Amino acid sequence: MIRNSSFWNSLIVKLFLSICLILVPLIVILIINSLYSVDVIRNQVAQSNKKMLNLHKNEIEKQLESIGNYVYQLSNQAELLVLQENENTEYNDYVEAKLRLYRMISNQANFSSPVDSIFIHAPYYDDMIYTQKFGDSYTERFEVSNEVKHLLNQESVPNGKWKLWQGEQQNYLLYIIQNEDVSVGAWIHVDKLITPFKHINYGELGRTILTTLDFQPINHEKFLQAEEVKLKENLQPYLIKGKHDRFIVLSEPSSYADFNIVALIPEQTILQELPFIHRISIYISIGAILFLIFFVVLMRNIILTPVLQIVRAMKRLREGDLKVRLPQAKSSTEFEMINDSFNRMISDIHHLKIDVYEQKINLQKTELKHLQLQINPHFFLNSLNIIYNLATVKDFTLIQQMSQSLSNYFRFMFKSNTYFVSLEDEIEHTVNYLKIQELRFPDAFTYHVDIHLKWYKVKVPPLIIQSLVENTIKYGLNLDDSIKIMIKVWQRSSEDDYIIIQIADTGEGFSDEVLSMLKKDHPYITENGDRVGIWNIKRRLELLYDRNKASIDFENQLGATITIKLPFNSRDLDSGTSL
């Protein structure tokens, strides 16, 4: 309560409220009066221009009706019978009929000012007879006539109705009547339709626009885009805001064609007709508002800006940005003290977080080394068991091969204390392991490695493939039936920044219990330490790669299938052919 009383009792608040108490009623009255005056003048201008728009629209429709009547009369001419498909028609008769028709439409075109061309299309002769009152060159006229011919051949054009046609370069209004296989028609450039509207003074930004029935603009598209104006499907007058001004939008639909005539009248042009006293009231209102804004800005610079700086800094701090600092700009003593204390606090937090982060990294490195050391003795006991069994049967040749393979195997094992090795070394080590197992279990399995040489230099965690192959040998091998082990490395898309390593076999696959535990990402290690290899791999992937950068999935297809996704650096790629 004391805090609220102090606020309302402050001099600044009292001064601000006193000014508002005097100015606000005056501003409200002036604004209401100005808005009413603007609304009255806007309605008057809208009604006046609506009548003018309708008058010119009726004039255009009379011209369209006249041209349509002529095209209808032309479609009933006897000469058109010669242009229809008839194998008995002599070529000379066709030429004479063509010349008579051309003279007929040329004479009419001279008296029809808005018409660009009257034409007759005879598809049987692949011929187009048309007047040439349009275009700046023969090439332009030829291209437009070809577009019309293509339209008649490819599309179904409404018979006896004006239709908007959007060509490759220009937009036209097209009228066609079919007489058997002969088409008679006329086209008008849309700019000629709005020529009468150019005499109406809409101001510098005012425009007369032709639109489709769904109010998509046909002309002045660049102007509408520049003004960021999007027309609405509304035939009633309405206001729309542009980039440089507001516009009154008036619309009149055509009863003879599928277009609307839309007038954009800038509000600035309308406001020029306001009486001087209304402008003075607006200026007074604006001056009063500017004074209030100046007062608010002054208070903002003194109090609000320093507070907002503190709030923004605290938001960035909440997002984890420990580099944020408040500026040591000259300000009130209280804010200078707050800024200095905040900066010192952030510095202390930053140093403390660095110390904690370094301790966490050292702990992860220690855990990662422990995991890799855990792999080294994993195969050692099994290897001794293999040599023991061979020595029992006195197969010294296999003992020699086994010793050589084991020597290569443990040489790689003991040098794999690094976090990453090349995929080539990992594959060679895995193949060497498979050769050892072939000596142990002859004819019990076969294997196939499918990898392109360009992936050889890609860095992968050591023993990641060999451990999974060892898991396959241990749990998927069936001495009664031979299985096949497949190792494949590929990239799903050339745009991906990761590779796929898949180890699959044709054995019995994972049991439902094991597969469920693996998919739920639960550690599955028995009391005897079985399946420690899979858990080891999953944990190493978590430590070596950022979150969601690497993954391992388990499923049953022909047998057990394990799919690993690993990111790679494109600089490690090499070229070559697959194995």
Residue pairs with C-beta under 8 A, 6 or more apart in sequence:
7 13
12 299
16 295
16 299
19 291
19 292
19 295
20 292
23 288
23 291
23 292
26 284
26 288
27 285
27 288
27 289
30 281
30 282
30 284
30 285
31 285
33 278
33 281
34 278
34 281
34 282
34 285
37 274
37 275
37 278
38 270
38 271
38 274
38 278
41 270
41 271
41 273
41 274
42 239
42 248
42 267
42 270
45 248
45 265
45 270
45 273
46 237
46 248
46 250
46 265
49 200
49 202
49 248
49 250
49 263
49 265
50 237
50 250
50 252
52 200
53 197
53 250
53 252
53 261
53 263
54 252
56 196
56 197
56 200
56 261
57 252
57 254
57 261
59 196
60 114
60 193
60 196
60 254
60 261
61 254
61 255
61 256
63 112
63 113
63 114
64 162
64 173
64 175
64 256
64 257
65 256
66 112
67 112
67 114
67 115
67 175
67 186
67 188
68 160
68 162
68 175
68 256
70 108
70 112
70 118
70 186
71 118
71 175
71 176
71 177
71 184
71 185
71 186
72 160
72 177
74 104
74 105
74 108
74 118
74 120
74 184
75 177
75 178
75 179
75 184
76 179
77 101
77 104
79 97
79 100
79 101
80 101
80 120
80 179
80 182
80 184
82 89
82 93
82 94
82 97
83 94
83 97
83 98
83 101
83 120
83 122
83 124
83 125
83 127
83 182
84 122
84 124
84 179
84 180
84 181
84 182
85 124
85 180
85 181
86 124
94 125
98 127
98 129
101 120
101 129
102 129
102 131
105 118
105 119
105 120
105 129
105 130
105 131
106 131
108 118
109 115
109 117
109 118
109 131
109 133
110 133
112 118
112 186
114 188
114 192
114 193
114 195
115 131
115 133
115 186
115 187
115 188
116 133
116 134
116 172
116 186
116 187
116 188
116 189
116 192
117 130
117 131
117 132
117 133
117 134
117 144
117 145
117 186
117 187
118 130
118 131
118 185
118 186
119 128
119 129
119 130
119 131
119 145
119 148
119 183
119 184
119 185
119 186
119 187
120 128
120 129
120 130
120 182
120 183
120 184
121 127
121 128
121 129
121 148
121 149
121 152
121 182
121 183
121 184
121 185
122 128
122 129
122 181
122 182
123 152
123 153
123 181
123 182
123 183
124 181
128 145
128 148
128 149
130 145
130 148
132 141
134 140
134 141
134 144
134 189
135 141
135 144
143 168
143 169
144 167
144 169
144 170
144 172
147 167
147 168
148 165
148 174
148 187
151 157
151 165
151 174
152 176
152 183
157 163
157 174
157 176
158 176
159 176
159 177
159 178
160 175
160 176
160 177
161 175
161 256
161 257
161 258
162 173
162 174
162 175
162 254
162 256
162 257
162 258
163 173
163 174
163 175
163 176
163 257
163 258
164 171
164 172
164 173
164 174
164 190
164 212
164 218
164 257
164 258
164 259
165 171
165 172
165 173
165 174
165 187
166 218
170 189
170 190
171 189
171 190
171 210
171 218
171 219
172 187
172 188
172 189
172 190
173 187
173 188
173 189
173 190
173 193
173 257
173 259
174 185
174 186
174 187
175 185
175 186
175 187
176 183
176 184
176 185
177 183
177 184
177 185
190 210
190 218
190 219
191 219
193 210
194 208
194 209
194 210
194 219
194 261
197 208
197 261
197 263
198 208
200 208
200 263
202 208
202 263
202 264
202 265
202 266
202 269
203 265
203 266
203 268
203 269
204 266
205 227
205 242
205 244
205 245
205 247
205 264
205 266
205 268
205 269
206 263
206 264
206 265
206 266
206 269
207 220
207 223
207 263
207 264
208 261
208 262
208 263
208 264
209 217
209 218
209 219
209 220
209 224
209 231
209 261
209 262
209 263
209 264
210 217
210 218
210 219
210 259
210 260
210 261
210 262
211 217
211 218
211 231
211 259
211 260
211 262
212 218
212 258
212 259
212 260
213 253
213 258
213 259
213 260
214 233
215 231
215 232
215 233
215 251
215 260
215 262
216 231
217 224
217 231
218 259
224 230
224 231
226 243
227 242
227 243
227 244
227 247
228 242
228 243
229 240
229 241
229 242
229 243
229 247
229 264
230 240
231 240
231 249
231 262
232 238
232 240
232 249
234 249
234 251
235 251
235 252
235 253
235 260
236 251
237 248
237 249
237 250
238 248
238 249
239 246
239 247
239 248
239 249
239 267
240 246
240 247
240 249
241 247
245 266
245 267
245 268
246 266
246 267
247 264
247 265
247 266
247 267
248 264
248 265
248 267
248 270
249 262
249 263
249 264
250 262
250 263
250 265
251 260
251 261
251 262
251 263
252 260
252 261
252 262
253 259
253 260
253 261
254 260
254 261
302 332
306 331
306 332
306 335
306 338
306 339
309 326
309 327
309 339
310 326
310 338
310 339
310 342
313 324
313 325
313 326
313 342
316 324
317 324
317 346
322 346
322 349
322 350
322 353
323 350
324 346
325 343
325 346
326 338
326 339
326 342
326 343
327 339
328 336
328 339
328 340
328 343
330 336
331 339
364 543
367 539
367 543
368 419
368 540
368 543
368 544
369 417
371 536
371 539
371 540
371 543
372 416
372 417
372 462
372 463
372 540
373 417
374 532
374 536
375 413
375 416
375 463
375 467
375 533
375 536
376 413
376 414
376 416
378 467
378 470
378 532
378 533
379 409
379 413
379 433
379 470
380 410
383 406
383 409
383 410
383 436
386 402
386 406
386 436
386 439
386 440
387 399
387 402
387 403
387 406
389 440
390 398
390 399
390 402
390 439
391 399
398 439
401 439
402 436
402 439
402 440
405 432
405 435
405 436
405 439
406 436
408 429
408 432
409 429
409 432
409 433
409 436
412 425
412 428
412 429
412 432
413 463
416 462
416 463
418 462
419 461
419 462
419 544
420 459
420 460
420 461
420 462
420 544
421 459
421 460
421 461
421 462
422 456
422 457
422 458
422 459
422 460
423 451
423 455
423 456
423 457
423 458
423 459
423 460
423 489
424 456
424 457
425 462
426 460
426 462
426 463
426 464
426 465
426 466
427 449
427 451
427 456
427 465
427 487
429 463
429 466
430 449
430 465
430 466
430 469
430 487
431 447
431 449
433 466
433 469
433 470
434 447
434 469
434 485
437 445
437 473
438 445
441 473
441 477
441 479
443 482
444 477
444 478
444 479
444 482
444 483
445 473
445 477
445 482
445 483
445 484
445 485
445 505
446 482
446 483
446 484
446 485
447 484
447 485
447 486
447 487
448 484
448 485
448 486
448 487
449 487
449 488
449 579
450 486
450 487
450 488
450 489
450 490
450 578
450 579
451 487
451 488
451 489
451 578
451 579
452 489
452 490
452 576
452 577
452 578
452 579
453 574
453 575
453 576
453 577
453 578
453 579
454 573
454 574
454 575
454 576
455 489
455 499
455 568
455 573
455 574
456 574
456 576
457 572
457 573
457 574
458 499
458 566
458 568
458 569
458 572
458 573
459 568
459 569
459 572
460 501
460 566
461 537
461 540
461 541
461 544
464 501
464 537
464 540
464 564
465 487
465 501
465 503
467 533
467 534
467 536
467 537
468 503
468 533
468 534
468 537
468 562
469 485
469 487
469 503
470 533
471 531
471 533
471 534
472 485
472 503
472 505
472 507
472 560
473 485
475 507
475 560
476 483
476 505
476 507
476 508
476 509
476 559
476 560
477 483
477 507
478 507
478 508
483 505
483 506
483 507
483 559
484 505
484 506
485 503
485 504
485 505
486 502
486 503
486 504
486 505
487 501
487 502
487 503
488 500
488 501
488 502
488 504
489 499
489 500
489 501
489 502
490 499
490 500
491 498
491 499
491 500
492 500
497 567
497 568
497 570
498 549
498 550
498 565
498 566
498 567
498 568
499 565
499 566
499 568
500 563
500 564
500 565
501 563
501 564
501 566
502 561
502 562
502 563
502 564
503 561
503 562
503 564
504 557
504 558
504 559
504 560
504 561
504 562
505 558
505 559
505 560
505 561
506 558
506 559
507 559
507 560
508 559
508 560
509 515
509 556
509 557
509 559
509 560
509 561
510 518
510 554
510 556
510 560
514 524
514 531
515 554
515 555
515 556
517 524
518 524
518 534
518 554
519 553
519 554
521 538
523 535
524 531
524 534
524 535
525 531
525 532
525 535
537 552
538 552
541 550
541 551
541 552
541 564
544 550
545 566
545 567
549 567
550 564
550 565
550 566
550 567
551 564
551 565
552 562
552 563
552 564
552 565
553 562
553 563
553 564
553 565
554 560
554 561
554 562
555 561
555 563
